[in-house]
Amino acid sequence: MAEYSSSSSAETVAANSDLLIEILIRLPIRSLRIFKPVSKHWLSIITGHFFALLRIPDSTTVFGLFLHPHSTNPFPELNFIPRINTIHDPHPRFTDLAFFPGLRAHIRIINVCHGLLLCCFGHNHDDNPKPNYFILNPTTKQFKILPRCHISNLICLTLAFDPSKSPHYKIVCVRYTDFVPCYPAGPHHRIMMYSSESGSWKASGEPLAAKYKTQYDAGVYWNGAVNWFNSWGIGDSVYYNVHDERLGNIPLPPIPEGKDWRNQEFRHYGESRGHLHLIEAYDGTHRVDVYELERDYSRWFSKFSIDLDAVGVRRDNPFGILSVARMERDEESLLVLHVPGKILRCTIFGDGTLNKICDLAIPSRLHSGGCINPIESRLKYSWCRSFQYIESLFGV
């Protein structure tokens, strides 16, 4: 009788979707992967977008960093540093990079957004000169190879994904062209867009007049738009609203009194927990100023400033800022710093405590990348090759 009752209870749970979801959302992700083959019903629940939102309601907390070192190799090695935030992550959520064929050897992360990675893979020899692009979820170990967009003069790709609004993502591609019919003579940039919902590419929006040195290789998805910041101070920075398929301008941050734009060092540009940050340092000071952009694009405002002397970063050390990790509680937010041989974290709004995340071997020779300043070129990593790892169950 007891055996029958136990079997009947199990069947009741298995048949009740609401009760089953309440149980499954409490399981670790590794267990969820094991339970997918139990039945089609369980599979549909575990892989559904609604379940992903319930299981990880906050898809913005940063648990680690993927890093490419400076290199002339188009597919540099890929490193992973877990537990940048020990408060919320006592155990690394992801340590295995070997599930995708050739992941370490011939892959390059281009962009990340809410736990999904936009990557390219190829070979270091000439028999496959054009790389392939794919979307990767390192938490679920799923990936999807994207259809080729068959366009030349590609400048950049940026992933646009907001799981709170849609289970589908888009990829914004910018390419260069010398001539656009019915537009003023001169070089332009054209936008192509891929939709995971349709599975295809299309031309999107109006052409952009080509801006010199605008950093299209560092696009950031924020506020429903891909944002490109021109760190050179010449010409406008621009954003592209993905839904409306329209362009807009991003203002420059304020210049501190007594300072000149030519004396600033551009240190970081990125999004965290719905905030777009820009970090600068000026000659003659040993501090960094962190700005945040208003959602209506009206202005940058000063969010906080960190005196590097006060937190223990030596003046004779070059330093780089790899990430700003905003947390649910502002006082737990972190700045991830890189000095020779070490990666450190500094609390932003608290007491400014500086703690070591890990040691690094210092290579005998470093190669500079295309979006770093001369000081950062003396370090192994830079902000534009640092990518936040966010736990995510969303499909690709």
ROVOKOL-461478 format. One record per residue (C-alpha): residue in one letter; x, y, z. Coordinates in steps of 0.1 Angstrom, whole numbers, padded with zeros to 4 digits, always signed. Layout:
REM ROVOKOL-461478
AXYZ
...
END
This chain:
REM ROVOKOL-461478
M+0000+0000+0000
A+0028+0024+0009
E+0046+0016-0024
Y+0014+0023-0043
S+0010+0056-0024
S+0045+0066-0031
S+0042+0058-0068
S+0009+0077-0070
S+0024+0108-0053
A+0053+0108-0078
E+0029+0106-0107
T+0009+0135-0092
V+0040+0157-0089
A+0051+0148-0124
A+0017+0156-0139
N+0013+0189-0120
S+0033+0215-0140
D+0031+0242-0113
L+0043+0219-0086
L+0070+0204-0108
I+0083+0239-0116
E+0085+0248-0079
I+0107+0217-0074
L+0129+0221-0105
I+0138+0258-0099
R+0154+0248-0066
L+0178+0223-0083
P+0214+0232-0094
I+0219+0237-0131
R+0239+0205-0134
S+0209+0185-0121
L+0186+0202-0146
R+0208+0190-0174
I+0205+0155-0161
F+0167+0157-0158
K+0161+0170-0193
P+0158+0135-0209
V+0132+0123-0183
S+0103+0132-0205
K+0093+0156-0232
H+0072+0174-0206
W+0102+0179-0183
L+0123+0190-0213
S+0098+0216-0224
I+0096+0230-0189
I+0134+0231-0183
T+0142+0247-0217
G+0113+0271-0217
H+0119+0309-0214
F+0094+0312-0186
F+0113+0287-0165
A+0146+0304-0173
L+0132+0337-0159
L+0120+0319-0128
R+0152+0300-0122
I+0174+0330-0126
P+0152+0361-0121
D+0183+0383-0119
S+0202+0378-0152
T+0226+0407-0144
T+0248+0394-0115
V+0284+0390-0127
F+0301+0358-0115
G+0333+0358-0135
L+0352+0371-0165
F+0363+0357-0198
L+0395+0372-0209
H+0416+0373-0241
P+0452+0385-0236
H+0468+0410-0259
S+0479+0392-0290
T+0484+0396-0328
N+0468+0361-0331
P+0432+0366-0345
F+0422+0338-0322
P+0441+0343-0289
E+0438+0320-0260
L+0407+0322-0238
N+0410+0325-0201
F+0383+0324-0174
I+0384+0339-0139
P+0356+0328-0116
R+0344+0342-0084
I+0351+0379-0089
N+0323+0384-0063
T+0329+0360-0033
I+0299+0374-0014
H+0273+0358-0037
D+0294+0331-0054
P+0312+0308-0029
H+0316+0282-0056
P+0325+0287-0093
R+0294+0281-0115
F+0314+0274-0147
T+0348+0260-0151
D+0348+0238-0182
L+0356+0254-0215
A+0361+0222-0234
F+0326+0214-0245
F+0328+0233-0278
P+0353+0217-0303
G+0384+0238-0304
L+0370+0263-0280
R+0404+0273-0264
A+0424+0272-0296
H+0405+0289-0324
I+0377+0310-0308
R+0373+0347-0301
I+0346+0363-0280
I+0332+0393-0297
N+0304+0404-0275
V+0283+0393-0245
C+0248+0401-0234
H+0228+0387-0205
G+0247+0354-0203
L+0249+0347-0241
L+0282+0350-0260
L+0287+0361-0296
C+0318+0344-0308
C+0337+0337-0340
F+0358+0306-0348
G+0381+0297-0376
H+0417+0287-0382
N+0451+0305-0381
H+0459+0294-0416
D+0446+0304-0450
D+0424+0274-0460
N+0395+0290-0441
P+0400+0328-0443
K+0364+0337-0433
P+0355+0330-0397
N+0321+0315-0387
Y+0300+0332-0361
F+0279+0316-0334
I+0259+0322-0302
L+0270+0303-0271
N+0255+0298-0237
P+0283+0286-0214
T+0259+0278-0186
T+0238+0253-0206
K+0266+0244-0230
Q+0244+0251-0260
F+0255+0269-0291
K+0241+0278-0325
I+0261+0286-0356
L+0247+0316-0374
P+0240+0317-0411
R+0265+0337-0431
C+0254+0372-0439
H+0274+0373-0472
I+0287+0408-0468
S+0321+0423-0473
N+0340+0450-0454
L+0325+0439-0420
I+0335+0462-0392
C+0318+0448-0361
L+0290+0427-0347
T+0271+0434-0315
L+0247+0411-0297
A+0214+0426-0285
F+0194+0406-0260
D+0170+0415-0232
P+0153+0383-0218
S+0129+0404-0197
K+0113+0416-0229
S+0117+0388-0254
P+0132+0353-0257
H+0147+0363-0290
Y+0180+0381-0296
K+0193+0402-0325
I+0228+0409-0339
V+0237+0443-0353
C+0264+0442-0379
V+0281+0474-0392
R+0299+0473-0425
Y+0319+0498-0446
T+0309+0509-0481
D+0324+0536-0504
F+0292+0544-0521
V+0255+0545-0511
P+0230+0554-0539
C+0209+0586-0532
Y+0232+0596-0504
P+0260+0622-0504
A+0293+0611-0518
G+0318+0596-0495
P+0323+0565-0473
H+0293+0552-0452
H+0286+0525-0428
R+0256+0503-0434
I+0238+0482-0408
M+0226+0446-0412
M+0206+0429-0385
Y+0201+0392-0377
S+0170+0380-0358
S+0169+0347-0339
E+0132+0347-0344
S+0134+0347-0382
G+0168+0331-0384
S+0179+0355-0412
W+0197+0387-0419
K+0182+0419-0433
A+0193+0454-0442
S+0183+0478-0413
G+0179+0515-0409
E+0196+0544-0426
P+0233+0546-0436
L+0257+0563-0412
A+0283+0588-0424
A+0316+0571-0416
K+0331+0586-0384
Y+0368+0585-0380
K+0380+0562-0352
T+0345+0556-0338
Q+0348+0524-0318
Y+0324+0501-0336
D+0344+0471-0323
A+0332+0480-0287
G+0295+0482-0291
V+0275+0478-0259
Y+0238+0469-0258
W+0219+0491-0233
N+0186+0508-0230
G+0172+0489-0261
A+0201+0502-0283
V+0236+0493-0294
N+0258+0521-0282
W+0292+0531-0297
F+0313+0556-0279
N+0339+0577-0297
S+0367+0580-0272
W+0388+0603-0294
G+0365+0633-0288
I+0362+0641-0325
G+0327+0638-0339
D+0297+0623-0322
S+0293+0590-0305
V+0262+0572-0317
Y+0235+0547-0306
Y+0212+0525-0327
N+0178+0517-0314
V+0172+0481-0323
H+0134+0481-0321
D+0129+0514-0340
E+0159+0509-0363
R+0170+0545-0359
L+0202+0564-0350
G+0208+0589-0323
N+0238+0608-0308
I+0255+0602-0274
P+0268+0633-0257
L+0304+0635-0244
P+0310+0633-0207
P+0318+0666-0188
I+0354+0677-0187
P+0365+0685-0151
E+0374+0721-0143
G+0410+0729-0153
K+0413+0697-0174
D+0415+0692-0212
W+0400+0664-0232
R+0435+0658-0247
N+0448+0649-0212
Q+0422+0622-0205
E+0429+0585-0206
F+0399+0564-0217
R+0398+0534-0194
H+0365+0515-0197
Y+0332+0515-0214
G+0305+0489-0205
E+0271+0480-0191
S+0262+0464-0158
R+0228+0458-0142
G+0211+0483-0165
H+0237+0510-0161
L+0260+0523-0189
H+0294+0533-0175
L+0323+0553-0189
I+0356+0555-0169
E+0383+0581-0174
A+0415+0591-0158
Y+0433+0624-0163
D+0470+0631-0164
G+0485+0642-0131
T+0459+0625-0110
H+0459+0590-0096
R+0422+0584-0096
V+0395+0572-0119
D+0362+0589-0125
V+0332+0568-0133
Y+0303+0583-0153
E+0268+0570-0160
L+0246+0579-0189
E+0210+0591-0184
R+0185+0568-0201
D+0172+0597-0222
Y+0208+0603-0235
S+0207+0638-0222
R+0240+0637-0203
W+0266+0618-0184
F+0267+0623-0147
S+0295+0615-0122
K+0286+0583-0104
F+0317+0579-0082
S+0354+0586-0081
I+0381+0563-0068
D+0414+0576-0054
L+0438+0548-0063
D+0464+0560-0037
A+0438+0555-0010
V+0430+0519-0021
G+0466+0509-0024
V+0474+0509-0061
R+0510+0522-0065
R+0516+0552-0087
D+0546+0534-0104
N+0523+0505-0115
P+0504+0506-0148
F+0468+0496-0142
G+0438+0486-0163
I+0401+0484-0155
L+0386+0451-0167
S+0350+0455-0154
V+0325+0474-0134
A+0302+0449-0117
R+0271+0465-0102
M+0254+0444-0076
E+0218+0444-0062
R+0231+0464-0033
D+0252+0494-0044
E+0276+0490-0015
E+0286+0455-0028
S+0294+0468-0064
L+0329+0461-0076
L+0356+0475-0098
V+0379+0448-0113
L+0414+0461-0117
H+0445+0447-0134
V+0480+0455-0124
P+0511+0436-0135
G+0509+0400-0122
K+0475+0404-0104
I+0438+0409-0109
L+0422+0428-0080
R+0387+0439-0070
C+0378+0471-0052
T+0345+0479-0035
I+0331+0510-0050
F+0306+0524-0026
G+0318+0508+0006
D+0351+0512+0023
G+0372+0510-0009
T+0387+0476+0002
L+0412+0462-0024
N+0414+0424-0025
K+0433+0400-0048
I+0412+0378-0071
C+0441+0359-0086
D+0478+0360-0096
L+0489+0361-0132
A+0521+0350-0148
I+0538+0380-0164
P+0548+0371-0200
S+0581+0382-0214
R+0565+0399-0243
L+0531+0414-0248
H+0513+0424-0280
S+0491+0455-0279
G+0455+0453-0292
G+0435+0478-0312
C+0415+0494-0284
I+0440+0500-0256
N+0461+0529-0246
P+0499+0528-0243
I+0498+0522-0205
E+0474+0493-0208
S+0496+0477-0235
R+0521+0468-0207
L+0495+0446-0191
K+0483+0412-0202
Y+0446+0421-0205
S+0425+0452-0213
W+0389+0462-0208
C+0379+0456-0245
R+0389+0420-0243
S+0372+0413-0210
F+0337+0399-0210
Q+0314+0393-0180
Y+0301+0358-0173
I+0265+0359-0162
E+0246+0327-0153
S+0218+0321-0178
L+0194+0294-0189
F+0181+0312-0220
G+0182+0293-0252
V+0202+0301-0283
END
